[in-house]
């Protein structure tokens, strides 16, 4: 390749999450890539169908409140044409400082869609929720596919695609992120933050590559994914930061360098700096509200942990969610059911089949090991913190109880 072509191709590879060498694939490979993206999106659609057919956000825990905030935000924007940290229409006209303390992106998207074809906040919220689920499935597919394809040879592309599709189904069908969050809680901001998580992971993973140059655009993209996560849901952003820390630890076994540390530090600075409009007023005015009651008491959190001998619920197809007649989210443990267990086992088997007895280059070995350790740390820690074994940890570390529901980690 001519030197003049290298930089544009590298920028393109950072702007769209596929490996740089994909630009030079054959026409047949390009068609296959397009087909797998379609299949990954289609695999996520099954989680969207209840939104289109039967689910009413007004009958979920937080759905009516979300719609009210989105509606009053739209009215405030129309009246003031500035970012309204205080919504004057709430509390019988006395107003309430919702967006002085709460992330606004999901509400802003719903309000914007009402002016470009959605019509009502309810329809706009359904569109946003459906988009969230599809983007989450596609993000999980892209992340897992890139991990697996780098570990194998070029001939493993088909199996890598299979892993990506299975990952999409597994993520959108996980017990909490979208099943509970959207269909039971009506919490679109948290679902949005969790949909961004695999894309954030992918961007961070590229910063951790010791053997590849990373352009400034890649660092900025990672920082912007972090910023959008913060602006979507602050609590999920804290959990995303913990997740990304485990990913960094997983890759640290390959060695560490000032270059990698600098990239991560700059990306983190971009994420924090770009969201200063949200967190600086929150920090300054935190004494005006009862932030100390955000976390739940120890007995409440411990009661939601599951026994060690029952880390999953033997219910088909799902132990929680999908029932539009339910008005409240479950109080007990929200654990994976038979569907999730089958999908996770299938994805592990497909992943092993993809790389078994296949030659892996020395550079790819380090990346593959880092990915495996990172995934094991994230999944293992999340599952462990939902078992009764972790009761002492929840009791001893008060800031952890801000999570409120341990199954948020699932």
C-alpha positions in Angstrom: 0.0 0.0 0.0 1.3 3.5 -0.9 2.4 5.6 2.1 -0.2 8.3 1.1 -3.0 5.8 1.7 -2.0 4.6 5.2 -3.3 7.4 7.2 -6.8 7.6 5.7 -7.2 3.9 6.2 -6.1 4.0 9.8 -8.5 6.9 10.5 -11.4 4.9 8.9 -10.5 1.8 11.0 -10.9 3.9 14.1 -14.1 5.6 13.0 -15.8 2.2 12.3 -15.1 -0.7 14.6 -13.6 -3.2 12.2 -9.9 -4.2 11.9 -7.9 -2.0 9.5 -7.0 -5.0 7.3 -10.7 -5.4 6.5 -10.4 -2.6 3.9 -8.4 -4.9 1.7 -10.6 -7.9 2.0 -12.1 -9.6 -1.0 -15.5 -8.8 -2.4 -16.8 -12.1 -1.1 -15.5 -11.2 2.4 -17.1 -7.8 2.2 -20.5 -9.3 1.4 -20.1 -11.8 4.3 -19.3 -8.9 6.6 -22.5 -7.1 5.5 -24.5 -10.2 5.9 -23.3 -10.9 9.5 -24.1 -7.3 10.5 -27.6 -7.8 9.3 -27.9 -11.2 11.1 -26.6 -9.6 14.3 -29.2 -6.9 14.2 -31.9 -9.4 13.3 -30.8 -11.5 16.3 -31.5 -8.5 18.6 -34.9 -7.8 17.1 -36.6 -10.5 19.2 -36.0 -8.4 22.3 -37.6 -5.4 20.6 -40.9 -7.1 19.6 -42.6 -6.6 23.0 -41.9 -2.9 22.7 -43.7 -2.7 19.4 -46.6 -5.0 20.3 -47.7 -4.9 23.9 -45.3 -3.2 26.4 -46.6 0.1 27.9 -43.9 2.2 29.5 -46.6 3.7 31.7 -47.1 0.4 33.4 -43.4 -0.1 34.4 -41.7 1.1 37.6 -40.2 4.3 36.2 -41.7 4.5 32.7 -44.4 7.1 33.5 -41.9 9.2 35.3 -39.5 9.0 32.4 -42.2 10.1 29.9 -43.2 13.0 32.2 -39.7 14.2 32.5 -39.1 14.0 28.7 -42.4 15.9 28.0 -41.6 18.7 30.5 -38.0 18.9 29.2 -39.3 19.4 25.7 -41.6 22.2 27.0 -38.8 23.8 28.9 -36.5 23.7 25.9 -39.2 25.3 23.8 -39.7 28.1 26.3 -36.1 28.9 27.2 -34.0 27.6 24.3 -31.3 26.7 26.9 -30.4 23.6 28.8 -33.0 23.6 31.7 -31.4 22.1 34.8 -34.7 23.0 36.6 -38.0 21.8 35.1 -40.6 24.5 36.0 -43.7 22.4 35.2 -43.0 19.7 37.8 -44.4 19.7 41.4 -47.6 21.6 40.5 -45.6 24.4 38.9 -43.1 24.8 41.7 -40.5 23.1 39.6 -37.8 20.4 40.4 -34.1 20.4 39.6 -34.1 17.1 37.8 -31.2 17.8 35.4 -29.1 19.4 38.0 -28.5 15.9 39.3 -29.6 13.4 36.6 -28.0 12.5 33.2 -30.0 14.0 30.3 -29.2 12.2 27.0 -32.0 9.7 26.9 -34.6 12.4 27.7 -33.1 14.8 25.1 -33.3 12.1 22.4 -36.9 11.4 23.2 -37.8 15.1 23.2 -35.9 15.6 19.9 -37.7 12.7 18.2 -41.1 14.1 19.0 -40.2 16.9 16.5 -38.9 14.8 13.7 -41.7 12.3 13.1 -42.4 10.4 16.4 -45.3 12.6 17.4 -45.7 11.8 21.1 -43.2 11.1 23.8 -44.5 7.5 24.1 -43.8 6.7 20.5 -40.4 8.4 20.7 -39.5 6.5 23.8 -40.4 3.2 22.0 -38.2 4.2 19.1 -35.3 5.1 21.4 -35.7 1.8 23.4 -35.8 -0.3 20.3 -32.7 1.4 19.0 -30.9 0.9 22.3 -31.5 -2.8 22.2 -30.4 -3.2 18.5 -27.2 -1.1 19.1 -26.4 -3.2 22.2 -26.7 -6.4 20.3 -24.6 -5.0 17.4 -22.0 -3.7 19.9 -21.7 -7.1 21.6 -21.4 -8.8 18.2 -18.7 -6.5 16.9 -16.6 -6.7 20.2 -16.7 -10.5 20.4 -16.2 -11.0 16.7 -13.0 -8.9 16.7 -11.7 -10.7 19.8 -12.2 -14.1 18.2 -11.2 -13.3 14.7 -7.8 -11.8 15.8 -7.1 -15.0 17.7 -7.7 -17.3 14.7 -6.6 -17.4 11.1 -8.4 -15.7 8.2 -10.3 -18.9 7.7 -11.9 -18.5 11.1 -14.0 -15.6 9.9 -17.2 -17.7 9.6 -16.8 -18.9 13.2 -16.0 -15.4 14.4 -19.3 -14.2 12.8 -21.1 -17.1 14.6 -19.6 -16.0 17.9 -20.7 -12.4 17.2 -24.3 -13.4 16.5 -24.5 -15.5 19.6 -23.0 -12.7 21.7 -25.7 -10.3 20.4 -28.4 -12.7 21.5 -26.7 -13.4 24.8 -26.4 -9.7 25.7 -29.8 -8.5 24.7 -31.3 -11.5 26.5 -29.3 -11.1 29.7 -31.6 -10.8 32.8 -31.0 -7.2 33.7 -29.7 -4.8 31.0 -32.7 -4.7 28.7 -35.2 -7.4 29.9 -35.6 -5.9 33.3 -34.6 -2.4 32.6 -37.0 -1.7 29.7 -39.9 -4.1 30.2 -40.2 -4.0 33.9 -38.5 -0.8 35.1 -38.9 1.5 32.1 -35.4 2.8 32.8 -34.2 3.9 29.3 -31.2 6.0 30.6 -29.7 2.9 32.3 -30.4 0.7 29.3 -28.8 3.2 27.1 -25.6 3.3 29.2 -25.4 -0.5 29.1 -25.9 -0.5 25.3 -22.9 1.8 25.0 -20.8 -0.5 27.2 -19.6 -3.0 24.5 -18.6 -0.1 22.2 -16.7 1.5 25.1 -15.0 -1.8 25.7 -14.0 -2.1 22.1 -12.6 1.4 21.9 -10.6 0.9 25.2 -9.3 -2.5 23.9 -7.8 -0.8 21.0 -5.9 1.6 23.2 -4.4 -1.4 25.0 -2.6 -2.8 21.9 1.1 -2.7 22.5 2.0 -3.9 19.0 -0.1 -1.5 17.0 0.0 2.3 16.5 -3.0 4.2 17.8 -3.9 7.5 16.2 -5.2 10.4 18.3 -8.7 9.7 16.8 -8.8 6.4 18.6 -8.0 8.0 22.0 -10.7 10.6 21.4 -13.3 8.0 20.4 -12.6 6.0 23.6 -13.0 9.2 25.6 -16.2 10.2 23.9 -17.7 6.7 24.5 -16.9 7.3 28.2 -18.5 10.7 28.1 -21.7 9.5 26.5 -21.9 6.8 29.2 -21.7 9.4 31.9 -24.3 11.6 30.2 -26.6 8.6 29.8 -26.6 7.3 33.4 -24.2 8.3 36.2 -24.5 5.1 38.2 -23.9 2.9 35.2 -20.9 5.1 34.3 -19.4 4.2 37.7 -20.0 0.5 37.0 -18.6 0.9 33.5 -15.5 2.5 34.9 -15.1 -0.6 37.2 -15.6 -2.9 34.2 -13.0 -1.0 32.1 -10.6 -1.3 35.1 -11.0 -5.0 35.1 -10.4 -5.0 31.3 -7.2 -3.0 31.8 -6.1 -5.5 34.5 -6.8 -8.4 32.2 -4.5 -6.9 29.5 -1.8 -5.8 32.0 -0.4 -9.3 32.0 1.0 -8.6 28.6 3.2 -5.9 30.1 2.6 -2.2 30.5 4.1 0.8 28.8 3.9 4.6 29.2 2.3 4.8 25.8 -0.6 2.6 26.8 -0.9 4.4 30.2 -0.9 7.8 28.4 -3.6 6.8 26.0 -5.9 5.5 28.8 -5.2 8.6 30.9 -6.0 11.0 28.0 -9.2 9.1 27.1 -10.3 9.3 30.8 -9.6 13.0 30.9 -11.7 13.5 27.8 -14.6 11.6 29.3 -14.4 13.6 32.5 -13.8 17.0 30.9 -16.5 16.7 28.3 -19.1 16.0 31.0 -18.1 18.8 33.4 -21.4 20.6 32.7 -23.1 17.7 34.4 -20.9 16.6 37.3 -19.5 20.0 38.5 -22.9 21.4 39.4 -23.9 18.1 40.9 -20.8 18.1 43.1 -21.2 21.7 44.1 -24.9 21.4 45.0 -24.8 17.9 46.4 -25.3 19.2 49.9 -28.8 20.5 48.9 -30.1 16.9 48.5 -30.0 13.7 50.4 -27.4 11.8 48.4 -26.7 9.7 51.6 -30.0 7.8 51.0 -29.2 6.8 47.5 -27.6 3.5 48.7 -29.8 0.8 50.2 -29.4 -0.6 53.7 -27.3 -3.8 54.2 -30.3 -6.1 54.9 -32.0 -4.9 51.7 -28.9 -5.6 49.5 -28.1 -8.9 51.2 -31.7 -10.1 50.8 -31.3 -9.8 47.0 -28.3 -12.1 46.9 -28.8 -15.7 45.7 -27.5 -18.9 47.2 -24.2 -20.3 46.0 -25.9 -23.6 45.0 -28.5 -21.7 42.8 -26.6 -19.2 40.6 -29.3 -19.5 38.0 -33.0 -20.1 37.8 -34.2 -23.2 36.0 -37.1 -21.4 34.3 -37.9 -21.4 30.6 -37.7 -19.2 28.6 -37.0 -16.3 31.1 -37.5 -16.2 34.9 -38.1 -12.4 34.7 -39.5 -10.0 32.2 -41.5 -10.2 29.0 -44.9 -10.0 30.8 -46.6 -6.7 30.1 -49.1 -7.3 32.8 -46.5 -7.0 35.6 -46.4 -3.7 37.3 -43.3 -4.0 39.5 -39.8 -5.4 39.0 -39.0 -8.5 41.2 -37.6 -7.9 44.6 -35.7 -11.2 44.8 -32.6 -12.1 42.9 -32.7 -11.4 39.2 -30.7 -14.3 37.9 -30.0 -15.9 34.5 -32.5 -18.5 33.4 -32.2 -21.5 31.2 -32.2 -19.4 28.1 -29.2 -17.3 29.2 -27.3 -20.3 30.5 -27.8 -22.2 27.2 -26.7 -19.1 25.2 -23.6 -18.5 27.3 -22.5 -22.2 27.1 -23.1 -22.2 23.3 -21.0 -19.0 22.9 -18.2 -20.6 24.9 -18.3 -23.7 22.8 -18.3 -21.7 19.5 -15.4 -19.6 20.8 -13.4 -22.6 21.7 -14.1 -24.3 18.3 -13.1 -21.1 16.6 -9.5 -21.1 17.9 -9.0 -24.8 18.7 -5.9 -26.2 16.9 -5.6 -23.0 14.9 -2.2 -21.2 14.6 -2.1 -18.0 16.5 0.8 -15.5 16.0 2.9 -14.5 18.9 1.4 -11.0 19.0 -2.2 -12.3 18.8 -1.5 -14.7 21.7 -1.0 -11.7 24.0 -4.1 -10.0 22.9 -6.2 -13.2 23.1 -4.9 -13.9 26.6 -5.7 -10.4 27.7 -9.2 -10.7 26.2 -9.9 -14.0 28.0 -8.6 -12.7 31.3 -10.6 -9.5 31.0 -13.8 -11.4 30.1 -13.4 -13.9 32.9 -12.7 -11.1 35.4 -15.8 -9.1 34.3 -18.2 -12.0 34.2 -16.8 -13.8 37.3 -16.8 -10.6 39.4 -20.3 -9.7 38.4 -21.7 -13.2 39.1 -19.8 -13.5 42.4 -21.2 -10.2 43.6 -24.7 -11.6 43.1 -24.0 -14.7 45.4 -24.4 -14.9 49.1 -20.6 -15.3 49.3 -20.3 -11.6 48.7 -22.5 -10.5 51.6 -19.5 -9.5 53.7 -18.2 -7.3 50.9 -21.5 -5.5 50.5 -21.7 -5.0 54.2 -18.2 -3.7 54.7 -18.0 -1.3 51.7 -20.8 1.2 52.0 -20.2 2.9 48.6 -20.9 -0.4 46.9 -24.5 -0.2 48.2 -25.1 2.8 45.9 -25.6 0.0 43.3 -28.8 -0.8 45.3 -29.6 -4.0 43.3 -26.7 -6.5 42.9 -28.3 -7.9 39.8 -27.4 -4.6 38.1 -24.0 -6.2 37.5 -25.6 -9.0 35.5 
